[in-house]
Amino acid sequence: MDLQANFTSPAMEGDLMALTRGEQPPALGELIAPTESADIAADCTCPDESPRCIHVLCVAYEVAAEIDRSAATLLTVMGTDTA
């Protein structure tokens, strides 16, 4: 009797390969990425009364650019320790 377990699907293998290349697999993004603006809390001490001042927007832009450079940054931003 030959007993073999196949715990990975082709989609999972593709996701694992993407992670090893430093890319963000689509399935991972759907699980941990914020989907609404309410998912992100931001605060600034500047006198601007708008909920998203230019300082908050600039930081968000830079974080997004870093995530584009290294998908693993998304895990760090969302509080997952990758070390």
Backbone as a printed PyTorch tensor [residue, N CA C, xyz], in Angstrom:
tensor([[[  0.8440,  -1.1720,   0.0000],
         [  0.0000,   0.0000,   0.0000],
         [  0.8910,   1.2380,   0.0000]],

        [[  0.6110,   2.1520,  -0.9130],
         [  1.4180,   3.3660,  -1.0470],
         [  0.6650,   4.5250,  -0.4090]],

        [[  1.1880,   5.0760,   0.6680],
         [  0.5470,   6.1980,   1.3450],
         [  1.3470,   7.4690,   1.0900]],

        [[  0.7450,   8.3830,   0.3930],
         [  1.3740,   9.6790,   0.1550],
         [  0.3420,  10.7670,   0.4020]],

        [[  0.7570,  11.7890,   1.0600],
         [ -0.1350,  12.9250,   1.3000],
         [  0.3330,  14.0890,   0.4510]],

        [[ -0.6090,  14.7230,  -0.1780],
         [ -0.2930,  15.9130,  -0.9740],
         [ -0.9190,  17.1020,  -0.2710]],

        [[ -0.0880,  17.8500,   0.4540],
         [ -0.5870,  18.9700,   1.2340],
         [ -0.5100,  20.2900,   0.4920]],

        [[ -0.0030,  20.2800,  -0.7130],
         [  0.1010,  21.5220,  -1.4580],
         [ -0.6350,  21.4070,  -2.7760]],

        [[ -1.3160,  22.4630,  -3.1090],
         [ -1.9760,  22.5480,  -4.4030],
         [ -1.0740,  23.3600,  -5.3200]],

        [[ -1.3150,  23.3100,  -6.6250],
         [ -0.5070,  24.1460,  -7.5280],
         [ -0.5850,  25.6360,  -7.1690]],

        [[ -1.7610,  26.0780,  -6.7100],
         [ -1.8870,  27.4920,  -6.3250],
         [ -1.0150,  27.8160,  -5.1170]],

        [[ -0.9940,  26.9090,  -4.1300],
         [ -0.1570,  27.1270,  -2.9470],
         [  1.3150,  27.1190,  -3.3220]],

        [[  1.6920,  26.2300,  -4.2290],
         [  3.0820,  26.1870,  -4.6650],
         [  3.4640,  27.4920,  -5.3370]],

        [[  2.5610,  28.0570,  -6.1280],
         [  2.8220,  29.3450,  -6.7710],
         [  2.9790,  30.4570,  -5.7490]],

        [[  2.1410,  30.4170,  -4.7020],
         [  2.2430,  31.4180,  -3.6360],
         [  3.5620,  31.2920,  -2.8920]],

        [[  3.9760,  30.0610,  -2.6190],
         [  5.2540,  29.8500,  -1.9300],
         [  6.4180,  30.3290,  -2.7860]],

        [[  6.3580,  30.0800,  -4.0740],
         [  7.4220,  30.5410,  -4.9710],
         [  7.4580,  32.0670,  -5.0050]],

        [[  6.2890,  32.6940,  -5.0230],
         [  6.2420,  34.1570,  -5.0200],
         [  6.8890,  34.7040,  -3.7520]],

        [[  6.6010,  34.1080,  -2.6100],
         [  7.2040,  34.5520,  -1.3490],
         [  8.7190,  34.4080,  -1.3790]],

        [[  9.2150,  33.3090,  -1.9360],
         [ 10.6620,  33.1300,  -1.9760],
         [ 11.3300,  34.1350,  -2.9010]],

        [[ 10.5870,  34.6560,  -3.8750],
         [ 11.1230,  35.6960,  -4.7610],
         [ 10.9310,  37.0930,  -4.1840]],

        [[ 10.3190,  37.1730,  -2.9960],
         [ 10.0920,  38.4750,  -2.3770],
         [  8.8650,  39.1700,  -2.9110]],

        [[  7.9780,  38.4350,  -3.5530],
         [  6.7540,  39.0010,  -4.1040],
         [  5.5790,  38.6790,  -3.1850]],

        [[  4.5280,  39.4610,  -3.3190],
         [  3.3250,  39.2200,  -2.5280],
         [  2.3550,  38.3610,  -3.3210]],

        [[  2.0650,  37.1570,  -2.8400],
         [  1.0700,  36.3340,  -3.5310],
         [ -0.3140,  36.9580,  -3.3980]],

        [[ -1.1480,  36.8710,  -4.4230],
         [ -2.4840,  37.4700,  -4.3670],
         [ -3.3090,  36.9700,  -3.1740]],

        [[ -3.2490,  35.6920,  -2.8680],
         [ -4.0430,  35.1480,  -1.7620],
         [ -3.6370,  35.7660,  -0.4310]],

        [[ -2.3590,  36.0290,  -0.2430],
         [ -1.8760,  36.6220,   0.9970],
         [ -2.3990,  38.0470,   1.1360]],

        [[ -2.3460,  38.8030,   0.0610],
         [ -2.8390,  40.1810,   0.0990],
         [ -4.3020,  40.2570,   0.4560]],

        [[ -5.0910,  39.3130,  -0.0540],
         [ -6.5150,  39.2960,   0.2520],
         [ -6.7670,  39.0130,   1.7280]],

        [[ -5.8560,  38.2970,   2.3730],
         [ -6.0400,  37.9390,   3.7790],
         [ -5.6000,  39.0300,   4.7450]],

        [[ -4.5140,  39.7400,   4.4340],
         [ -3.9620,  40.6550,   5.4390],
         [ -3.9770,  42.1240,   5.0600]],

        [[ -4.1730,  42.4390,   3.7960],
         [ -4.1290,  43.8390,   3.3830],
         [ -5.4030,  44.5610,   3.7980]],

        [[ -5.2870,  45.8150,   4.1980],
         [ -6.4780,  46.5850,   4.5210],
         [ -7.3600,  46.7330,   3.2760]],

        [[ -8.6590,  46.6560,   3.4660],
         [ -9.5760,  46.7710,   2.3280],
         [-10.3900,  48.0480,   2.3560]],

        [[-10.4190,  48.7190,   3.4900],
         [-11.1580,  49.9750,   3.6210],
         [-10.2890,  50.9940,   4.3550]],

        [[-10.5790,  52.2590,   4.1260],
         [ -9.7900,  53.2890,   4.8010],
         [ -9.9460,  53.1970,   6.3240]],

        [[-11.0630,  52.6820,   6.7990],
         [-11.2800,  52.5350,   8.2390],
         [-10.3660,  51.4810,   8.8520]],

        [[ -9.7470,  50.6510,   8.0160],
         [ -8.8310,  49.6270,   8.5170],
         [ -7.4920,  50.2090,   8.9510]],

        [[ -7.2450,  51.4580,   8.6190],
         [ -5.9570,  52.0950,   8.9100],
         [ -6.1870,  53.2760,   9.8460]],

        [[ -5.4870,  53.2640,  10.9680],
         [ -5.5660,  54.3680,  11.9200],
         [ -4.3710,  55.2820,  11.7090]],

        [[ -4.6270,  56.5820,  11.6770],
         [ -3.5450,  57.5490,  11.4940],
         [ -3.8310,  58.7820,  12.3400]],

        [[ -2.7570,  59.4010,  12.7980],
         [ -2.8900,  60.6000,  13.6140],
         [ -1.6910,  61.4940,  13.3570]],

        [[ -1.9290,  62.7830,  13.3820],
         [ -0.8550,  63.7520,  13.1850],
         [ -1.0880,  64.9240,  14.1330]],

        [[ -0.0170,  65.5430,  14.5590],
         [ -0.1410,  66.6690,  15.4930],
         [ -0.1750,  68.0180,  14.7900]],

        [[ -0.2310,  68.0180,  13.4550],
         [ -0.2690,  69.2900,  12.7420],
         [ -1.6350,  69.9560,  12.9420]],

        [[ -1.7360,  71.2510,  12.6750],
         [ -2.9960,  71.9650,  12.9130],
         [ -4.0780,  71.7080,  11.8550]],

        [[ -3.8070,  70.9270,  10.8330],
         [ -4.7910,  70.6430,   9.7910],
         [ -5.9620,  69.8620,  10.3950]],

        [[ -7.1730,  70.2720,  10.1050],
         [ -8.3630,  69.6510,  10.6820],
         [ -8.8540,  68.4340,   9.8990]],

        [[ -8.3610,  68.2200,   8.6900],
         [ -8.8490,  67.0980,   7.8820],
         [ -8.3830,  65.7730,   8.4770]],

        [[ -9.1610,  64.7150,   8.2910],
         [ -8.7740,  63.4260,   8.8750],
         [ -7.5080,  62.8370,   8.2420]],

        [[ -7.2100,  63.2030,   7.0160],
         [ -6.0060,  62.7190,   6.3350],
         [ -5.1960,  63.9300,   5.8660]],

        [[ -4.3660,  64.4660,   6.7420],
         [ -3.5420,  65.6210,   6.3810],
         [ -2.4390,  65.1860,   5.4170]],

        [[ -1.7440,  66.1430,   4.8840],
         [ -0.6900,  65.8480,   3.9030],
         [  0.4320,  65.0020,   4.5090]],

        [[  0.6660,  65.1440,   5.8000],
         [  1.7170,  64.3610,   6.4530],
         [  1.3410,  62.8730,   6.4950]],

        [[  0.0980,  62.5940,   6.8470],
         [ -0.3810,  61.2090,   6.8840],
         [ -0.3690,  60.6260,   5.4710]],

        [[ -0.8120,  61.4080,   4.4870],
         [ -0.8330,  60.9290,   3.1080],
         [  0.5730,  60.6420,   2.5890]],

        [[  1.5270,  61.4900,   2.9360],
         [  2.9150,  61.2670,   2.5010],
         [  3.4910,  59.9850,   3.1020]],

        [[  3.2170,  59.7510,   4.3750],
         [  3.7060,  58.5280,   5.0120],
         [  3.0430,  57.3150,   4.3640]],

        [[  1.7420,  57.3910,   4.0980],
         [  1.0380,  56.2790,   3.4510],
         [  1.6280,  56.0010,   2.0700]],

        [[  1.9350,  57.0590,   1.3340],
         [  2.5410,  56.8930,   0.0090],
         [  3.8980,  56.1970,   0.1160]],

        [[  4.7220,  56.6090,   1.0490],
         [  6.0440,  56.0030,   1.2130],
         [  5.9540,  54.5440,   1.6580]],

        [[  5.0040,  54.2470,   2.5440],
         [  4.8240,  52.8550,   2.9770],
         [  4.3760,  52.0120,   1.7820]],

        [[  3.4380,  52.5260,   0.9780],
         [  2.9830,  51.7990,  -0.2080],
         [  4.1350,  51.5710,  -1.1840]],

        [[  4.9880,  52.5620,  -1.3590],
         [  6.1360,  52.4160,  -2.2590],
         [  7.0990,  51.3480,  -1.7360]],

        [[  7.3000,  51.3000,  -0.4200],
         [  8.1770,  50.2740,   0.1650],
         [  7.5690,  48.8850,   0.0040]],

        [[  6.2540,  48.7690,   0.1530],
         [  5.5810,  47.4820,  -0.0610],
         [  5.7470,  47.0540,  -1.5110]],

        [[  5.6840,  47.9990,  -2.4440],
         [  5.9130,  47.6720,  -3.8510],
         [  7.3280,  47.1580,  -4.0720]],

        [[  8.3060,  47.7410,  -3.3620],
         [  9.7040,  47.3010,  -3.5040],
         [  9.9270,  45.9410,  -2.8510]],

        [[  9.2990,  45.7290,  -1.6950],
         [  9.4870,  44.4800,  -0.9560],
         [  8.1530,  44.0760,  -0.3370]],

        [[  7.5260,  43.0600,  -0.9060],
         [  6.2000,  42.6470,  -0.4550],
         [  6.1850,  42.2150,   1.0110]],

        [[  7.3020,  41.7470,   1.5260],
         [  7.3660,  41.3230,   2.9250],
         [  7.1130,  42.4860,   3.8790]],

        [[  7.2900,  43.7100,   3.4100],
         [  7.0160,  44.8890,   4.2360],
         [  5.5640,  44.9110,   4.6820]],

        [[  4.6530,  44.4060,   3.8340],
         [  3.2400,  44.3670,   4.2000],
         [  3.0360,  43.5530,   5.4610]],

        [[  3.7630,  42.4520,   5.5980],
         [  3.6500,  41.6360,   6.8070],
         [  4.0950,  42.4170,   8.0310]],

        [[  5.1700,  43.1730,   7.9020],
         [  5.6750,  43.9760,   9.0120],
         [  4.6690,  45.0660,   9.3800]],

        [[  4.1410,  45.7560,   8.3710],
         [  3.1800,  46.8380,   8.6130],
         [  1.9310,  46.3090,   9.3120]],

        [[  1.5110,  45.1150,   8.9450],
         [  0.2990,  44.5360,   9.5240],
         [  0.5670,  43.8250,  10.8570]],

        [[  1.8160,  43.9060,  11.3520],
         [  2.1250,  43.3850,  12.6800],
         [  2.5540,  41.9430,  12.7400]],

        [[  2.9470,  41.3620,  11.6050],
         [  3.3990,  39.9770,  11.5820],
         [  4.9140,  39.9490,  11.5970]],

        [[  5.4890,  39.2280,  12.5420],
         [  6.9380,  39.1300,  12.6510],
         [  7.4360,  38.0970,  11.6480]],

        [[  8.2580,  38.5320,  10.7080],
         [  8.7580,  37.6200,   9.6860],
         [ 10.1370,  37.0620,  10.0300]],

        [[ 10.6960,  37.4900,  11.1450],
         [ 12.0460,  37.0160,  11.5070],
         [ 12.0060,  35.6860,  12.1910]]])
